[in-house]
Amino acid sequence: MINKLIMATMAILLTISLSMALDPQGSQEPGLGLSSSDIKEAAQETSQNQTANDSLFLKDFNQVNNPYKETLFATGQGLRNESINFYVNLTVALTAFQEKYKDYRPQVIESDKQFSKDMENVSVIISDVKDDVYTGNLTIAHKKLEEVRPIFQKILTRNGLLPLSVALVDFHDVMELVLDAANNKDASKVAEVYPKADEKLRAVEAISSESGIMSIRANLDEVLSLAKENKTAELPAKAGELKASYVKVYLATS
């Protein structure tokens, strides 16, 4: 999408340059068509239309992504009734999304050759967890549902959408390494994996400085401080706070 915008901008600038050369005062001459002001207005309208198209797709995408995140969270917390309810919402939303985008390709994803295959894989994964959700095998269901997350991430990344969500997902993977080390009370491992988590969180902070992200930062750094002070008994509790602060931001991000 970025390449499309660059090419479109270059074309617009070239057209404006030619127009100004032919009509330096910006007035419209008979036979020349558009003045530079007309071209600028058309360029602005094109940009607004592109933004509107992106927003419409993201609105539809989030109709699936939001119940997915809720189902992922509920299964991870062992909440059976909530998992079932969220799963029902997820399957209904996914069916509607798949029906709309079976053949329809708005501009934002029109060049994404992997989109259909990715969404097919998502459908298979979500269908496969049905029995686990309904019978209460939530740990297994959660593990399977985790496979959807990187697929969604790739869709968003390829099409230049939702950089905050993408950055949060990137951070999540290395945060899990910190959590594992802290829960195992392994101070040296915490210190070893912290730099990578710090790097990924800085990418998140470069996009947003909201209070929830500041809370993630505070908890991550406190985990490191406890590890450096060799207060290993306190590491699991602080790891729990770090995870909770991340989940809060992740669920609120659309």
Disulfide bonds with the S-S distance in Angstrom:
none
